[in-house]
Amino acid sequence: MRRLLVLVACFGLFVCAEQRAKAVVIIGGSTNNGNLDLTEATEIVPGFFLPKPQIWKNVGTRTISGPYEDEMSSEPWAGPAPTPVTTDGSLNPPSPEGCGGTDCAVFFKGFSGSQTDGAATGHLYQDNPATPGLTYVLTGWAGAEANYFGGGEFAVEFLNGANSVIGGTSLNLLTAGLLVPNGQAFNYKQYTVTSVAPVGTVAVRARASMLNGLGNPAGGGQAFVVDDFTLQSVPEPASIALGLLGLFGFCSLSRRR
């Protein structure tokens, strides 16, 4: 009977360990508006509103004129295939400021930068609680038209209790092939960023950014678009292996007794 109880207890512990070893979705699909479909009206200038994603935060600045709100907006045409087709936008109440479609994506306006106002930078980000030692994996889609004149970046960043960035990993989308033609709408491609939370981490930030955007004198299509983000936490492989090894040793010893 004692041996049977030990086996049952060990089986339960193994199940718990397996569950802990699985990835935990923080952002993705409907979770925390990972598909960017849910929008809200944002005042761009007094009396003029455009839709932007709910839950996510956005910051726009130009190097000469300073902060501004028209660096990005949510658009129904900005996230076609090959990005996932999602329908959470249908939950938005109809309004003149709404996204206007069920499947929305974010349109960064590089051409909002100019010689007069300075180069434009726009950040779209979301902060969530995090645990030191865990690995965080961000995936997302990004695309750009041929005449987009600026940079792009995906990043996983870690913040401490003072809300200061203490680590993380960023991906330069230009060097990762953002403007390389692939036959898809906006040359859309999926990207992944992985980073381990350092000691002192209390929050993880998933970020997509337009960097140093300027209007292209050649004109033409200049959109930079992003859509469908997923952020997951996964334990480090070494900690999983050590935990399972220790559990196996405990169960083996208990069986011998």
C-alpha positions in Angstrom: 0.0 0.0 0.0 2.8 2.4 0.9 4.5 1.7 -2.4 1.3 2.4 -4.3 0.8 5.7 -2.4 4.4 6.7 -3.3 3.8 5.9 -7.0 0.6 7.9 -7.0 2.3 10.9 -5.4 5.2 10.8 -7.8 2.9 10.6 -10.8 1.1 13.7 -9.5 4.4 15.5 -9.0 5.5 14.5 -12.6 2.2 15.9 -14.0 2.7 19.2 -12.1 6.3 19.4 -13.3 5.2 18.8 -16.9 2.6 21.6 -16.6 5.2 24.0 -15.2 7.5 23.2 -18.1 5.0 24.3 -20.7 5.0 27.7 -22.2 2.6 30.3 -20.7 0.9 32.6 -23.2 1.0 36.2 -22.0 0.0 37.9 -25.3 -1.6 36.1 -28.2 -4.8 36.0 -30.2 -7.5 37.5 -28.1 -5.3 37.4 -25.0 -4.3 41.0 -24.2 -5.3 42.0 -27.7 -2.4 40.1 -29.3 -4.1 40.3 -32.7 -4.5 44.1 -32.4 -8.2 43.8 -33.4 -9.7 45.7 -30.5 -9.3 49.4 -30.9 -10.3 52.7 -29.2 -10.6 56.2 -30.4 -7.5 58.4 -29.8 -7.5 62.1 -30.2 -4.7 63.0 -32.7 -5.2 66.8 -32.7 -8.1 68.6 -31.0 -11.4 67.3 -32.5 -9.8 64.6 -34.7 -9.7 61.0 -33.7 -8.1 57.8 -35.1 -8.3 54.2 -33.8 -5.4 52.6 -31.9 -5.1 49.3 -30.2 -6.6 48.7 -26.8 -4.3 47.6 -23.9 -1.2 48.5 -25.9 0.5 51.8 -25.3 2.0 54.0 -28.0 4.5 56.8 -27.9 5.4 59.1 -30.9 8.1 61.7 -31.1 9.9 63.7 -33.8 13.4 64.9 -33.3 12.7 68.6 -33.8 9.0 69.2 -33.0 8.8 66.6 -30.2 5.9 64.3 -29.1 2.9 63.8 -31.4 0.0 61.3 -31.8 -0.2 60.7 -35.6 2.7 58.2 -35.7 0.4 55.2 -36.1 -3.2 54.1 -36.4 -5.2 50.8 -36.5 -6.4 50.0 -40.1 -8.4 47.1 -41.5 -6.3 46.9 -44.7 -3.0 46.7 -42.9 -3.0 43.0 -41.9 -4.0 40.8 -44.8 -2.7 37.3 -45.4 -0.2 35.8 -44.8 -0.9 37.2 -41.3 -3.7 35.2 -39.4 -7.2 36.3 -40.3 -8.9 37.2 -37.0 -12.3 38.6 -36.1 -12.1 40.2 -32.7 -12.6 43.6 -34.3 -16.2 42.8 -34.7 -16.5 43.3 -31.0 -15.9 47.0 -31.4 -19.0 49.1 -31.3 -19.5 50.9 -34.6 -18.2 54.4 -34.6 -16.5 56.9 -37.0 -13.3 56.3 -35.1 -13.4 52.5 -35.2 -11.0 50.4 -37.2 -13.7 49.7 -39.8 -13.1 46.0 -40.1 -12.9 42.8 -38.0 -9.2 42.1 -38.7 -7.1 45.2 -37.8 -3.4 45.8 -37.8 -1.1 48.8 -37.0 0.1 51.2 -39.7 3.2 53.1 -38.8 3.5 56.4 -40.7 7.1 56.9 -41.6 6.2 59.8 -43.8 5.1 61.7 -40.8 8.8 62.6 -40.3 10.2 65.5 -42.3 13.1 67.9 -42.5 10.9 70.5 -40.7 9.7 68.3 -37.8 12.6 65.8 -37.7 12.7 62.1 -38.1 9.7 60.2 -36.6 9.9 57.4 -34.0 6.9 55.4 -32.8 6.8 52.7 -30.1 3.9 50.3 -29.6 4.4 48.3 -26.4 2.7 46.3 -23.6 4.1 45.5 -20.1 3.2 42.4 -18.1 4.4 40.8 -14.9 7.5 38.7 -15.3 9.8 36.3 -13.4 13.6 36.4 -13.3 15.2 33.3 -14.9 12.4 32.6 -17.3 12.8 32.8 -21.1 10.4 35.1 -23.0 9.7 34.6 -26.7 8.0 37.3 -28.8 6.7 36.5 -32.2 5.0 39.0 -34.5 4.4 39.9 -38.2 5.9 43.0 -39.9 5.9 44.3 -43.4 6.9 47.4 -45.4 6.2 48.8 -48.8 9.1 49.3 -51.1 9.4 53.1 -50.5 9.3 53.0 -46.7 12.1 55.2 -45.5 13.0 54.3 -41.9 13.9 51.5 -39.6 11.9 49.0 -37.6 12.5 46.9 -34.5 10.9 44.2 -32.4 12.1 43.9 -28.8 11.7 42.0 -25.5 12.7 44.2 -22.6 12.8 43.7 -18.9 11.9 46.3 -16.3 12.7 46.5 -12.5 10.6 47.9 -9.7 11.6 51.5 -10.7 10.2 50.9 -14.2 13.7 51.1 -15.7 14.8 48.8 -18.5 17.5 46.4 -17.1 18.0 44.1 -20.0 16.4 42.4 -23.1 17.0 41.6 -26.7 16.0 43.6 -29.8 15.8 42.6 -33.5 16.7 45.1 -36.3 13.9 44.3 -38.8 15.8 46.0 -41.7 18.8 43.6 -41.4 16.3 40.8 -40.8 14.8 41.3 -44.3 11.9 43.7 -43.8 12.2 45.3 -47.2 13.2 42.1 -49.1 10.4 41.2 -51.6 8.7 37.9 -51.0 5.5 38.1 -53.0 3.3 38.7 -50.0 1.2 41.8 -49.2 3.5 44.4 -47.7 6.3 41.8 -47.9 4.9 40.5 -44.6 7.2 38.1 -42.7 7.1 36.6 -39.2 9.9 37.4 -36.7 10.9 36.0 -33.3 12.8 37.6 -30.4 14.0 35.5 -27.4 15.4 36.8 -24.1 16.0 35.6 -20.6 14.8 37.8 -17.7 17.7 38.9 -15.5 17.7 39.2 -11.7 15.6 42.1 -10.6 13.0 41.7 -13.3 9.4 42.5 -12.3 7.9 43.1 -15.8 8.4 42.2 -19.4 7.8 44.6 -22.3 6.8 43.4 -25.8 7.7 46.3 -28.2 7.4 47.1 -31.9 8.9 50.3 -33.1 9.3 52.5 -36.1 12.6 54.3 -36.0 13.8 57.4 -37.8 11.0 57.6 -40.3 11.0 60.2 -43.0 8.9 60.9 -46.0 10.4 59.5 -49.2 10.9 62.1 -51.8 10.3 59.5 -54.5 6.7 59.1 -53.1 4.9 55.8 -53.6 3.9 53.2 -51.0 5.6 54.0 -47.7 3.6 51.9 -45.1 5.3 50.0 -42.3 2.8 47.6 -40.8 2.7 45.1 -37.9 0.2 42.5 -36.7 -0.6 39.4 -34.6 1.8 39.2 -31.7 2.5 36.4 -29.3 4.5 36.6 -26.1 5.2 33.4 -24.1 7.2 32.5 -21.1 9.1 29.2 -20.9 11.4 27.9 -18.1 15.0 27.5 -19.0 15.8 24.0 -20.2 18.5 23.6 -17.6 16.1 24.3 -14.7 13.5 21.9 -16.2 16.1 19.1 -16.5 17.4 19.6 -12.9 13.9 19.7 -11.5 12.9 16.5 -13.3 16.2 14.8 -12.3 15.6 15.7 -8.7 12.1 14.5 -8.8 13.2 11.2 -10.4 15.8 10.7 -7.7 13.2 11.3 -4.9 10.8 8.9 -6.4 13.4 6.2 -7.0 14.7 6.6 -3.4 11.1 6.4 -2.0 10.5 3.2 -4.0 13.6 1.6 -2.6 12.5 2.3 0.9 
